[in-house]
Amino acid sequence: MRKRYDLLIIGAGPGGYVAAKKAARLGMSVMIVDKGELGGTCVNRGCISTKALVHSSMLYQDMRECEKFGLSAENVGFDLQKIYEYRDQSAAAMRTDLEMEFESLGIRFEKGTAVIHNGKKVHITKEDGSVEICFGQKILIATGAK
Protein backbone atom coordinates (compact mmCIF):
# COMPACT_ATOMS: atom_id res chain seq x y z
CA MET A 1 0.00 0.00 0.00
CA ARG A 2 1.03 3.54 -0.65
CA LYS A 3 2.51 5.26 2.41
CA ARG A 4 2.67 8.83 1.10
CA TYR A 5 -0.42 10.76 0.11
CA ASP A 6 -1.09 14.20 -1.27
CA LEU A 7 -3.95 14.46 1.24
CA LEU A 8 -4.44 12.47 4.41
CA ILE A 9 -7.82 13.05 6.07
CA ILE A 10 -8.70 12.18 9.64
CA GLY A 11 -12.47 11.75 9.91
CA ALA A 12 -14.76 9.99 7.44
CA GLY A 13 -17.96 11.96 8.03
CA PRO A 14 -19.44 14.42 5.51
CA GLY A 15 -16.56 16.89 5.89
CA GLY A 16 -13.94 14.21 5.35
CA TYR A 17 -15.53 12.11 2.64
CA VAL A 18 -16.62 15.11 0.55
CA ALA A 19 -13.09 16.55 0.73
CA ALA A 20 -11.63 13.15 -0.17
CA LYS A 21 -13.81 12.82 -3.27
CA LYS A 22 -13.08 16.37 -4.41
CA ALA A 23 -9.31 15.95 -3.92
CA ALA A 24 -9.27 12.62 -5.77
CA ARG A 25 -11.21 14.14 -8.67
CA LEU A 26 -8.52 16.83 -8.83
CA GLY A 27 -5.88 14.12 -9.21
CA MET A 28 -4.59 13.94 -5.64
CA SER A 29 -3.71 10.68 -3.91
CA VAL A 30 -5.97 10.45 -0.86
CA MET A 31 -6.20 8.41 2.31
CA ILE A 32 -8.96 8.81 4.89
CA VAL A 33 -8.85 7.40 8.43
CA ASP A 34 -11.69 7.04 10.93
CA LYS A 35 -12.17 4.99 14.06
CA GLY A 36 -15.75 4.24 13.01
CA GLU A 37 -17.61 3.36 9.87
CA LEU A 38 -17.30 5.31 6.64
CA GLY A 39 -19.85 8.13 6.66
CA GLY A 40 -19.34 9.11 10.29
CA THR A 41 -22.15 9.99 12.66
CA CYS A 42 -24.28 11.55 9.91
CA VAL A 43 -24.65 8.40 7.83
CA ASN A 44 -24.56 5.80 10.58
CA ARG A 45 -26.38 7.29 13.56
CA GLY A 46 -27.49 10.82 12.67
CA CYS A 47 -28.84 12.47 9.55
CA ILE A 48 -29.43 9.51 7.25
CA SER A 49 -30.67 7.15 9.97
CA THR A 50 -32.98 9.81 11.37
CA LYS A 51 -34.39 10.62 7.92
CA ALA A 52 -35.18 6.94 7.40
CA LEU A 53 -37.12 6.86 10.69
CA VAL A 54 -38.94 10.10 9.83
CA HIS A 55 -39.83 8.70 6.39
CA SER A 56 -41.39 5.61 7.98
CA SER A 57 -43.37 7.66 10.48
CA MET A 58 -44.64 10.02 7.76
CA LEU A 59 -45.79 7.06 5.64
CA TYR A 60 -47.59 5.65 8.66
CA GLN A 61 -49.33 8.97 9.29
CA ASP A 62 -50.31 9.32 5.62
CA MET A 63 -51.73 5.79 5.61
CA ARG A 64 -53.82 6.54 8.71
CA GLU A 65 -55.18 9.71 7.08
CA CYS A 66 -55.45 8.43 3.51
CA GLU A 67 -59.23 8.89 3.38
CA LYS A 68 -58.76 12.61 2.79
CA PHE A 69 -57.05 11.61 -0.48
CA GLY A 70 -59.96 9.36 -1.49
CA LEU A 71 -58.14 6.19 -0.45
CA SER A 72 -58.88 3.62 2.20
CA ALA A 73 -56.70 1.33 4.25
CA GLU A 74 -57.75 -1.01 7.01
CA ASN A 75 -55.73 -2.22 9.98
CA VAL A 76 -52.89 0.24 9.49
CA GLY A 77 -50.11 -0.68 11.87
CA PHE A 78 -46.37 -0.80 12.19
CA ASP A 79 -43.57 -3.19 13.09
CA LEU A 80 -40.88 -1.31 14.99
CA GLN A 81 -38.26 -4.01 14.33
CA LYS A 82 -38.82 -3.71 10.56
CA ILE A 83 -38.61 0.08 10.79
CA TYR A 84 -35.22 -0.27 12.51
CA GLU A 85 -34.13 -2.72 9.82
CA TYR A 86 -35.12 -0.17 7.16
CA ARG A 87 -33.07 2.48 9.00
CA ASP A 88 -30.04 0.18 9.16
CA GLN A 89 -30.39 -0.81 5.48
CA SER A 90 -30.54 2.86 4.47
CA ALA A 91 -27.27 3.60 6.27
CA ALA A 92 -25.62 0.46 4.90
CA ALA A 93 -26.65 1.35 1.34
CA MET A 94 -25.10 4.80 1.65
CA ARG A 95 -21.89 3.32 3.10
CA THR A 96 -21.73 0.85 0.21
CA ASP A 97 -22.21 3.68 -2.31
CA LEU A 98 -19.40 5.65 -0.66
CA GLU A 99 -17.11 2.59 -0.63
CA MET A 100 -17.71 2.00 -4.34
CA GLU A 101 -17.11 5.65 -5.14
CA PHE A 102 -13.90 5.63 -3.08
CA GLU A 103 -12.72 2.54 -4.94
CA SER A 104 -13.44 4.09 -8.34
CA LEU A 105 -11.58 7.27 -7.34
CA GLY A 106 -8.62 5.40 -5.81
CA ILE A 107 -9.26 6.71 -2.28
CA ARG A 108 -7.94 4.52 0.51
CA PHE A 109 -10.08 4.20 3.65
CA GLU A 110 -8.56 2.79 6.81
CA LYS A 111 -10.50 2.05 9.98
CA GLY A 112 -8.44 3.09 12.98
CA THR A 113 -7.22 6.02 15.04
CA ALA A 114 -4.68 8.53 13.82
CA VAL A 115 -2.06 10.55 15.66
CA ILE A 116 -0.19 13.32 13.88
CA HIS A 117 3.57 13.63 14.50
CA ASN A 118 6.29 15.98 13.28
CA GLY A 119 7.20 15.89 9.63
CA LYS A 120 3.63 15.30 8.42
CA LYS A 121 3.86 11.77 9.76
CA VAL A 122 0.66 10.05 10.90
CA HIS A 123 0.61 6.93 13.06
CA ILE A 124 -2.50 4.89 12.37
CA THR A 125 -3.50 2.28 14.92
CA LYS A 126 -5.76 -0.22 13.19
CA GLU A 127 -8.53 -2.28 14.78
CA ASP A 128 -6.22 -5.30 15.16
CA GLY A 129 -3.72 -3.18 17.12
CA SER A 130 -1.13 -2.95 14.36
CA VAL A 131 0.36 0.46 13.59
CA GLU A 132 1.00 1.88 10.15
CA ILE A 133 2.98 5.05 9.50
CA CYS A 134 1.85 7.22 6.61
CA PHE A 135 2.76 10.69 5.41
CA GLY A 136 0.42 13.38 4.16
CA GLN A 137 1.65 16.33 2.12
CA LYS A 138 -1.50 17.99 3.42
CA ILE A 139 -3.41 16.76 6.47
CA LEU A 140 -7.07 17.61 6.99
CA ILE A 141 -8.65 17.09 10.40
CA ALA A 142 -12.36 16.55 9.81
CA THR A 143 -13.42 14.88 13.04
CA GLY A 144 -16.68 16.79 13.47
CA ALA A 145 -17.94 18.98 16.26
CA LYS A 146 -17.62 16.34 18.97
N, CA, C and O atoms as a DFTB+ gen file, in Angstrom:
584 C
 N C O
     1  1       0.832      -1.188       0.000
     2  2       0.000       0.000       0.000
     3  2       0.875       1.249       0.000
     4  3       1.982       1.264       0.539
     5  1       0.352       2.264      -0.607
     6  2       1.034       3.543      -0.647
     7  2       1.151       4.095       0.764
     8  3       0.218       3.972       1.558
     9  1       2.281       4.700       1.081
    10  2       2.511       5.261       2.412
    11  2       2.557       6.784       2.403
    12  3       2.512       7.412       3.460
    13  1       2.644       7.375       1.227
    14  2       2.674       8.829       1.100
    15  2       1.476       9.270       0.261
    16  3       1.186       8.710      -0.797
    17  1       0.799      10.288       0.771
    18  2      -0.418      10.760       0.115
    19  2      -0.357      12.272      -0.048
    20  3       0.239      12.974       0.770
    21  1      -0.975      12.759      -1.107
    22  2      -1.094      14.200      -1.274
    23  2      -1.981      14.773      -0.167
    24  3      -1.723      15.861       0.348
    25  1      -3.025      14.028       0.191
    26  2      -3.945      14.463       1.236
    27  2      -4.291      13.284       2.127
    28  3      -4.752      12.243       1.660
    29  1      -4.059      13.468       3.420
    30  2      -4.436      12.467       4.411
    31  2      -5.499      13.108       5.294
    32  3      -5.262      14.150       5.904
    33  1      -6.665      12.484       5.360
    34  2      -7.815      13.046       6.073
    35  2      -8.111      12.195       7.296
    36  3      -8.165      10.967       7.219
    37  1      -8.299      12.861       8.418
    38  2      -8.696      12.180       9.645
    39  2     -10.162      12.543       9.886
    40  3     -10.494      13.691      10.183
    41  1     -11.025      11.541       9.752
    42  2     -12.467      11.750       9.914
    43  2     -13.191      11.437       8.617
    44  3     -12.948      12.078       7.595
    45  1     -14.088      10.446       8.657
    46  2     -14.764       9.990       7.443
    47  2     -16.241      10.357       7.416
    48  3     -17.045       9.665       6.792
    49  1     -16.600      11.452       8.099
    50  2     -17.961      11.965       8.026
    51  2     -18.108      12.836       6.787
    52  3     -17.240      12.818       5.914
    53  1     -19.197      13.601       6.698
    54  2     -19.443      14.418       5.513
    55  2     -18.312      15.394       5.179
    56  3     -18.012      15.599       4.003
    57  1     -17.689      15.990       6.174
    58  2     -16.563      16.887       5.889
    59  2     -15.403      16.144       5.262
    60  3     -14.820      16.600       4.279
    61  1     -15.068      14.998       5.832
    62  2     -13.942      14.207       5.345
    63  2     -14.196      13.536       4.016
    64  3     -13.370      13.633       3.108
    65  1     -15.332      12.852       3.880
    66  2     -15.534      12.107       2.638
    67  2     -15.798      13.016       1.451
    68  3     -15.432      12.670       0.327
    69  1     -16.422      14.169       1.663
    70  2     -16.625      15.108       0.546
    71  2     -15.278      15.680       0.100
    72  3     -15.012      15.793      -1.097
    73  1     -14.436      16.038       1.062
    74  2     -13.094      16.549       0.731
    75  2     -12.273      15.486       0.004
    76  3     -11.560      15.793      -0.952
    77  1     -12.377      14.244       0.456
    78  2     -11.630      13.149      -0.171
    79  2     -12.029      12.981      -1.637
    80  3     -11.172      12.846      -2.510
    81  1     -13.337      12.991      -1.897
    82  2     -13.808      12.819      -3.270
    83  2     -13.369      13.986      -4.155
    84  3     -12.946      13.783      -5.293
    85  1     -13.472      15.193      -3.632
    86  2     -13.076      16.374      -4.408
    87  2     -11.580      16.323      -4.725
    88  3     -11.175      16.558      -5.864
    89  1     -10.764      16.018      -3.720
    90  2      -9.308      15.955      -3.917
    91  2      -8.942      14.872      -4.933
    92  3      -8.094      15.095      -5.797
    93  1      -9.574      13.709      -4.833
    94  2      -9.275      12.622      -5.766
    95  2      -9.662      13.010      -7.190
    96  3      -8.952      12.689      -8.142
    97  1     -10.785      13.698      -7.329
    98  2     -11.209      14.142      -8.671
    99  2     -10.244      15.171      -9.260
   100  3     -10.153      15.330     -10.478
   101  1      -9.529      15.864      -8.374
   102  2      -8.522      16.831      -8.828
   103  2      -7.160      16.182      -9.062
   104  3      -6.185      16.866      -9.375
   105  1      -7.099      14.860      -8.909
   106  2      -5.878      14.123      -9.210
   107  2      -4.973      13.860      -8.015
   108  3      -3.857      13.372      -8.193
   109  1      -5.414      14.164      -6.824
   110  2      -4.592      13.941      -5.640
   111  2      -4.715      12.490      -5.165
   112  3      -5.759      11.858      -5.322
   113  1      -3.632      11.978      -4.584
   114  2      -3.710      10.680      -3.910
   115  2      -4.248      10.950      -2.512
   116  3      -3.787      11.860      -1.824
   117  1      -5.232      10.148      -2.097
   118  2      -5.971      10.445      -0.865
   119  2      -6.108       9.205       0.009
   120  3      -6.381       8.104      -0.468
   121  1      -5.907       9.426       1.305
   122  2      -6.198       8.411       2.314
   123  2      -7.080       9.067       3.355
   124  3      -6.883      10.230       3.707
   125  1      -8.066       8.307       3.853
   126  2      -8.958       8.811       4.893
   127  2      -8.998       7.777       6.019
   128  3      -9.114       6.576       5.773
   129  1      -8.900       8.266       7.257
   130  2      -8.852       7.400       8.433
   131  2      -9.988       7.792       9.375
   132  3     -10.246       8.975       9.596
   133  1     -10.658       6.785       9.924
   134  2     -11.694       7.043      10.929
   135  2     -11.781       5.837      11.844
   136  3     -11.617       4.698      11.406
   137  1     -12.040       6.094      13.113
   138  2     -12.169       4.988      14.058
   139  2     -13.488       4.247      13.904
   140  3     -13.637       3.130      14.400
   141  1     -14.442       4.858      13.222
   142  2     -15.752       4.240      13.015
   143  2     -15.973       3.899      11.560
   144  3     -15.035       3.802      10.769
   145  1     -17.227       3.721      11.230
   146  2     -17.609       3.363       9.867
   147  2     -17.495       4.570       8.931
   148  3     -17.580       5.720       9.363
   149  1     -17.303       4.287       7.660
   150  2     -17.299       5.313       6.639
   151  2     -18.645       6.027       6.662
   152  3     -19.690       5.380       6.717
   153  1     -18.627       7.341       6.620
   154  2     -19.847       8.134       6.663
   155  2     -20.026       8.862       7.977
   156  3     -20.819       9.799       8.073
   157  1     -19.287       8.433       8.995
   158  2     -19.336       9.115      10.288
   159  2     -20.703       9.048      10.952
   160  3     -21.541       8.214      10.611
   161  1     -20.904       9.939      11.898
   162  2     -22.153       9.988      12.656
   163  2     -23.333      10.270      11.742
   164  3     -24.398       9.678      11.913
   165  1     -23.167      11.151      10.786
   166  2     -24.280      11.548       9.914
   167  2     -24.912      10.343       9.227
   168  3     -26.126      10.154       9.303
   169  1     -24.120       9.543       8.574
   170  2     -24.654       8.403       7.827
   171  2     -25.114       7.290       8.768
   172  3     -26.176       6.703       8.563
   173  1     -24.333       7.005       9.780
   174  2     -24.559       5.804      10.578
   175  2     -25.491       5.955      11.777
   176  3     -26.160       4.995      12.161
   177  1     -25.545       7.125      12.363
   178  2     -26.385       7.293      13.555
   179  2     -27.145       8.613      13.569
   180  3     -27.970       8.826      14.457
   181  1     -26.900       9.485      12.634
   182  2     -27.494      10.821      12.675
   183  2     -28.427      11.085      11.521
   184  3     -29.517      10.518      11.445
   185  1     -27.999      11.941      10.633
   186  2     -28.841      12.472       9.554
   187  2     -29.569      11.401       8.751
   188  3     -30.798      11.406       8.684
   189  1     -28.837      10.501       8.151
   190  2     -29.431       9.508       7.247
   191  2     -30.340       8.560       8.024
   192  3     -31.462       8.287       7.598
   193  1     -29.863       8.062       9.155
   194  2     -30.668       7.148       9.966
   195  2     -31.946       7.828      10.455
   196  3     -33.021       7.228      10.435
   197  1     -31.825       9.065      10.888
   198  2     -32.985       9.808      11.368
   199  2     -33.984      10.049      10.240
   200  3     -35.192       9.924      10.443
   201  1     -33.489      10.391       9.058
   202  2     -34.389      10.621       7.923
   203  2     -35.139       9.348       7.544
   204  3     -36.295       9.413       7.128
   205  1     -34.500       8.203       7.683
   206  2     -35.182       6.935       7.401
   207  2     -36.320       6.717       8.396
   208  3     -37.408       6.288       8.010
   209  1     -36.076       7.010       9.668
   210  2     -37.125       6.864      10.686
   211  2     -38.264       7.856      10.450
   212  3     -39.436       7.503      10.579
   213  1     -37.921       9.088      10.107
   214  2     -38.941      10.099       9.827
   215  2     -39.770       9.688       8.610
   216  3     -40.988       9.861       8.598
   217  1     -39.111       9.149       7.596
   218  2     -39.827       8.702       6.390
   219  2     -40.864       7.632       6.751
   220  3     -42.010       7.696       6.306
   221  1     -40.452       6.651       7.560
   222  2     -41.390       5.606       7.981
   223  2     -42.563       6.186       8.754
   224  3     -43.710       5.806       8.520
   225  1     -42.289       7.092       9.663
   226  2     -43.375       7.662      10.477
   227  2     -44.315       8.512       9.628
   228  3     -45.520       8.531       9.877
   229  1     -43.784       9.212       8.634
   230  2     -44.644      10.016       7.758
   231  2     -45.530       9.118       6.893
   232  3     -46.701       9.426       6.671
   233  1     -44.968       8.005       6.404
   234  2     -45.787       7.060       5.642
   235  2     -46.911       6.494       6.508
   236  3     -48.048       6.360       6.054
   237  1     -46.591       6.170       7.734
   238  2     -47.593       5.651       8.656
   239  2     -48.712       6.670       8.867
   240  3     -49.892       6.325       8.825
   241  1     -48.333       7.911       9.092
   242  2     -49.332       8.969       9.294
   243  2     -50.188       9.143       8.043
   244  3     -51.412       9.244       8.134
   245  1     -49.547       9.177       6.875
   246  2     -50.306       9.322       5.621
   247  2     -51.276       8.161       5.422
   248  3     -52.400       8.362       4.962
   249  1     -50.848       6.951       5.767
   250  2     -51.733       5.792       5.608
   251  2     -52.936       5.899       6.545
   252  3     -54.050       5.533       6.171
   253  1     -52.714       6.397       7.750
   254  2     -53.824       6.537       8.706
   255  2     -54.811       7.615       8.267
   256  3     -55.990       7.556       8.618
   257  1     -54.342       8.592       7.508
   258  2     -55.185       9.707       7.084
   259  2     -55.488       9.677       5.590
   260  3     -55.846      10.700       5.006
   261  1     -55.347       8.507       4.973
   262  2     -55.450       8.435       3.512
   263  2     -56.860       8.696       2.983
   264  3     -57.032       8.946       1.790
   265  1     -57.862       8.642       3.848
   266  2     -59.226       8.887       3.376
   267  2     -59.396      10.282       2.810
   268  3     -60.209      10.487       1.908
   269  1     -58.646      11.245       3.322
   270  2     -58.755      12.607       2.788
   271  2     -58.249      12.699       1.348
   272  3     -58.501      13.687       0.658
   273  1     -57.534      11.663       0.899
   274  2     -57.054      11.607      -0.484
   275  2     -57.946      10.710      -1.349
   276  3     -57.641      10.450      -2.513
   277  1     -59.058      10.240      -0.755
   278  2     -59.957       9.361      -1.491
   279  2     -59.518       7.909      -1.470
   280  3     -59.976       7.110      -2.287
   281  1     -58.646       7.565      -0.552
   282  2     -58.136       6.193      -0.450
   283  2     -58.621       5.578       0.855
   284  3     -59.068       6.281       1.762
   285  1     -58.527       4.270       0.934
   286  2     -58.876       3.619       2.198
   287  2     -57.856       2.530       2.509
   288  3     -57.321       1.867       1.621
   289  1     -57.613       2.377       3.788
   290  2     -56.699       1.334       4.249
   291  2     -57.205       0.858       5.602
   292  3     -57.524       1.656       6.483
   293  1     -57.271      -0.447       5.745
   294  2     -57.747      -1.014       7.007
   295  2     -56.575      -1.592       7.781
   296  3     -55.574      -2.016       7.203
   297  1     -56.716      -1.602       9.092
   298  2     -55.732      -2.217       9.981
   299  2     -54.317      -1.681       9.751
   300  3     -53.358      -2.448       9.656
   301  1     -54.205      -0.376       9.665
   302  2     -52.891       0.237       9.493
   303  2     -52.111       0.075      10.790
   304  3     -52.596       0.438      11.861
   305  1     -50.934      -0.458      10.694
   306  2     -50.106      -0.676      11.874
   307  2     -48.643      -0.538      11.511
   308  3     -48.296      -0.137      10.400
   309  1     -47.794      -0.876      12.462
   310  2     -46.368      -0.801      12.190
   311  2     -45.635      -1.883      12.970
   312  3     -46.117      -2.391      13.982
   313  1     -44.454      -2.217      12.461
   314  2     -43.568      -3.189      13.088
   315  2     -42.260      -2.459      13.364
   316  3     -41.470      -2.212      12.453
   317  1     -42.043      -2.121      14.621
   318  2     -40.877      -1.312      14.988
   319  2     -39.563      -1.987      14.586
   320  3     -38.628      -1.308      14.163
   321  1     -39.482      -3.292      14.711
   322  2     -38.261      -4.009      14.326
   323  2     -37.968      -3.819      12.839
   324  3     -36.818      -3.608      12.454
   325  1     -39.006      -3.895      12.002
   326  2     -38.816      -3.712      10.557
   327  2     -38.452      -2.261      10.232
   328  3     -37.694      -2.006       9.296
   329  1     -38.980      -1.328      10.990
   330  2     -38.611       0.080      10.793
   331  2     -37.125       0.264      11.089
   332  3     -36.417       0.945      10.347
   333  1     -36.657      -0.346      12.175
   334  2     -35.225      -0.267      12.513
   335  2     -34.365      -0.953      11.450
   336  3     -33.266      -0.492      11.144
   337  1     -34.862      -2.041      10.896
   338  2     -34.127      -2.723       9.823
   339  2     -34.030      -1.819       8.594
   340  3     -32.985      -1.753       7.947
   341  1     -35.129      -1.122       8.275
   342  2     -35.118      -0.168       7.156
   343  2     -34.087       0.931       7.401
   344  3     -33.335       1.299       6.498
   345  1     -34.057       1.457       8.639
   346  2     -33.073       2.476       9.000
   347  2     -31.651       1.954       8.777
   348  3     -30.824       2.629       8.163
   349  1     -31.379       0.757       9.277
   350  2     -30.038       0.176       9.156
   351  2     -29.672      -0.097       7.699
   352  3     -28.523       0.100       7.304
   353  1     -30.630      -0.547       6.902
   354  2     -30.385      -0.810       5.484
   355  2     -30.104       0.485       4.724
   356  3     -29.292       0.505       3.800
   357  1     -30.776       1.562       5.116
   358  2     -30.539       2.859       4.472
   359  2     -29.104       3.316       4.708
   360  3     -28.428       3.757       3.778
   361  1     -28.642       3.213       5.944
   362  2     -27.272       3.605       6.272
   363  2     -26.268       2.697       5.560
   364  3     -25.267       3.173       5.025
   365  1     -26.535       1.404       5.556
   366  2     -25.623       0.455       4.896
   367  2     -25.535       0.723       3.394
   368  3     -24.459       0.623       2.805
   369  1     -26.659       1.060       2.781
   370  2     -26.655       1.353       1.343
   371  2     -25.808       2.584       1.043
   372  3     -25.071       2.608       0.058
   373  1     -25.910       3.604       1.888
   374  2     -25.100       4.803       1.652
   375  2     -23.619       4.507       1.860
   376  3     -22.778       4.993       1.104
   377  1     -23.292       3.706       2.890
   378  2     -21.889       3.322       3.101
   379  2     -21.349       2.563       1.899
   380  3     -20.230       2.809       1.450
   381  1     -22.154       1.637       1.381
   382  2     -21.735       0.854       0.212
   383  2     -21.498       1.761      -0.985
   384  3     -20.513       1.594      -1.705
   385  1     -22.390       2.720      -1.205
   386  2     -22.214       3.676      -2.308
   387  2     -20.915       4.463      -2.140
   388  3     -20.178       4.664      -3.105
   389  1     -20.638       4.905      -0.920
   390  2     -19.401       5.645      -0.656
   391  2     -18.171       4.759      -0.906
   392  3     -17.196       5.195      -1.517
   393  1     -18.233       3.518      -0.427
   394  2     -17.109       2.595      -0.633
   395  2     -16.831       2.384      -2.114
   396  3     -15.677       2.387      -2.542
   397  1     -17.886       2.202      -2.891
   398  2     -17.715       1.995      -4.335
   399  2     -17.146       3.248      -4.996
   400  3     -16.288       3.156      -5.873
   401  1     -17.623       4.412      -4.575
   402  2     -17.113       5.651      -5.142
   403  2     -15.652       5.845      -4.760
   404  3     -14.848       6.263      -5.594
   405  1     -15.295       5.548      -3.515
   406  2     -13.901       5.633      -3.077
   407  2     -13.025       4.719      -3.929
   408  3     -11.947       5.113      -4.374
   409  1     -13.497       3.501      -4.150
   410  2     -12.718       2.545      -4.938
   411  2     -12.507       3.062      -6.357
   412  3     -11.402       2.976      -6.893
   413  1     -13.561       3.598      -6.963
   414  2     -13.444       4.088      -8.339
   415  2     -12.527       5.306      -8.433
   416  3     -11.909       5.541      -9.471
   417  1     -12.437       6.082      -7.345
   418  2     -11.583       7.268      -7.342
   419  2     -10.176       6.987      -6.797
   420  3      -9.320       7.871      -6.794
   421  1      -9.945       5.763      -6.340
   422  2      -8.621       5.402      -5.810
   423  2      -8.359       5.934      -4.410
   424  3      -7.202       6.102      -4.022
   425  1      -9.407       6.200      -3.649
   426  2      -9.258       6.708      -2.281
   427  2      -9.116       5.517      -1.341
   428  3      -9.888       4.561      -1.408
   429  1      -8.130       5.589      -0.474
   430  2      -7.935       4.524       0.513
   431  2      -8.615       4.910       1.821
   432  3      -8.393       6.002       2.344
   433  1      -9.450       4.006       2.352
   434  2     -10.084       4.202       3.652
   435  2      -9.505       3.189       4.616
   436  3      -9.434       1.996       4.317
   437  1      -9.092       3.676       5.776
   438  2      -8.556       2.791       6.810
   439  2      -9.312       3.036       8.096
   440  3      -9.455       4.177       8.536
   441  1      -9.799       1.955       8.703
   442  2     -10.499       2.053       9.980
   443  2      -9.454       1.975      11.091
   444  3      -8.730       0.987      11.219
   445  1      -9.394       3.040      11.887
   446  2      -8.438       3.092      12.975
   447  2      -8.358       4.494      13.543
   448  3      -9.123       5.378      13.157
   449  1      -7.432       4.689      14.459
   450  2      -7.222       6.020      15.039
   451  2      -5.910       6.578      14.528
   452  3      -4.963       5.833      14.275
   453  1      -5.859       7.878      14.380
   454  2      -4.684       8.534      13.815
   455  2      -4.107       9.543      14.799
   456  3      -4.835      10.262      15.484
   457  1      -2.779       9.576      14.850
   458  2      -2.063      10.552      15.664
   459  2      -1.042      11.229      14.762
   460  3      -0.230      10.569      14.114
   461  1      -1.097      12.557      14.730
   462  2      -0.191      13.325      13.879
   463  2       1.106      13.588      14.639
   464  3       1.089      13.967      15.810
   465  1       2.243      13.379      13.944
   466  2       3.570      13.625      14.503
   467  2       4.308      14.640      13.633
   468  3       3.812      15.033      12.576
   469  1       5.465      15.055      14.065
   470  2       6.291      15.981      13.279
   471  2       6.571      15.413      11.897
   472  3       6.557      14.200      11.688
   473  1       6.821      16.302      10.977
   474  2       7.196      15.892       9.634
   475  2       6.047      15.340       8.813
   476  3       6.260      14.554       7.891
   477  1       4.829      15.747       9.142
   478  2       3.635      15.302       8.416
   479  2       3.467      13.786       8.459
   480  3       2.924      13.171       7.541
   481  1       3.948      13.208       9.547
   482  2       3.864      11.769       9.764
   483  2       2.612      11.476      10.588
   484  3       2.324      12.173      11.562
   485  1       1.874      10.446      10.192
   486  2       0.660      10.054      10.900
   487  2       0.757       8.577      11.277
   488  3       0.931       7.712      10.419
   489  1       0.641       8.309      12.571
   490  2       0.607       6.928      13.061
   491  2      -0.849       6.493      13.112
   492  3      -1.682       7.127      13.760
   493  1      -1.138       5.407      12.422
   494  2      -2.503       4.886      12.365
   495  2      -2.535       3.558      13.107
   496  3      -1.872       2.596      12.718
   497  1      -3.313       3.521      14.177
   498  2      -3.495       2.277      14.919
   499  2      -4.780       1.639      14.419
   500  3      -5.872       2.180      14.593
   501  1      -4.627       0.470      13.790
   502  2      -5.762      -0.224      13.190
   503  2      -6.522      -1.015      14.250
   504  3      -6.070      -1.156      15.386
   505  1      -7.672      -1.520      13.860
   506  2      -8.530      -2.278      14.778
   507  2      -7.810      -3.472      15.401
   508  3      -8.056      -3.807      16.559
   509  1      -6.926      -4.113      14.641
   510  2      -6.222      -5.295      15.155
   511  2      -5.032      -4.940      16.045
   512  3      -4.323      -5.825      16.525
   513  1      -4.812      -3.623      16.267
   514  2      -3.718      -3.175      17.124
   515  2      -2.430      -2.867      16.387
   516  3      -1.516      -2.279      16.965
   517  1      -2.338      -3.251      15.124
   518  2      -1.127      -2.949      14.355
   519  2      -1.071      -1.449      14.049
   520  3      -2.095      -0.769      13.987
   521  1       0.150      -0.961      13.862
   522  2       0.361       0.465      13.595
   523  2       0.990       0.620      12.216
   524  3       1.935      -0.083      11.859
   525  1       0.448       1.547      11.460
   526  2       0.995       1.884      10.147
   527  2       1.382       3.351      10.165
   528  3       0.656       4.188      10.701
   529  1       2.525       3.657       9.579
   530  2       2.977       5.050       9.505
   531  2       2.806       5.524       8.070
   532  3       3.319       4.917       7.131
   533  1       2.072       6.623       7.922
   534  2       1.846       7.223       6.607
   535  2       2.232       8.694       6.665
   536  3       2.368       9.272       7.743
   537  1       2.405       9.281       5.510
   538  2       2.755      10.694       5.409
   539  2       1.730      11.394       4.535
   540  3       1.301      10.863       3.510
   541  1       1.344      12.584       4.950
   542  2       0.419      13.380       4.164
   543  2       1.044      14.719       3.816
   544  3       1.425      15.480       4.705
   545  1       1.152      15.008       2.528
   546  2       1.648      16.326       2.118
   547  2       0.773      17.407       2.750
   548  3       1.262      18.425       3.239
   549  1      -0.521      17.156       2.724
   550  2      -1.503      17.986       3.415
   551  2      -2.280      17.053       4.338
   552  3      -2.566      15.911       3.980
   553  1      -2.615      17.542       5.515
   554  2      -3.411      16.759       6.474
   555  2      -4.638      17.581       6.834
   556  3      -4.533      18.737       7.244
   557  1      -5.804      16.960       6.674
   558  2      -7.068      17.606       6.991
   559  2      -7.681      16.893       8.190
   560  3      -7.885      15.679       8.165
   561  1      -7.970      17.651       9.232
   562  2      -8.650      17.091      10.397
   563  2     -10.127      17.422      10.244
   564  3     -10.533      18.582      10.318
   565  1     -10.919      16.381      10.028
   566  2     -12.364      16.546       9.810
   567  2     -13.113      15.612      10.756
   568  3     -13.879      14.748      10.329
   569  1     -12.875      15.805      12.040
   570  2     -13.423      14.881      13.040
   571  2     -14.773      15.313      13.582
   572  3     -15.284      14.682      14.507
   573  1     -15.361      16.355      13.046
   574  2     -16.680      16.790      13.467
   575  2     -16.642      17.678      14.696
   576  3     -15.576      18.035      15.198
   577  1     -17.812      18.021      15.161
   578  2     -17.936      18.975      16.264
   579  2     -17.715      18.345      17.639
   580  3     -17.499      19.053      18.623
   581  1     -17.768      17.029      17.703
   582  2     -17.617      16.337      18.966
   583  2     -16.234      16.575      19.469
   584  3     -15.872      16.081      20.537
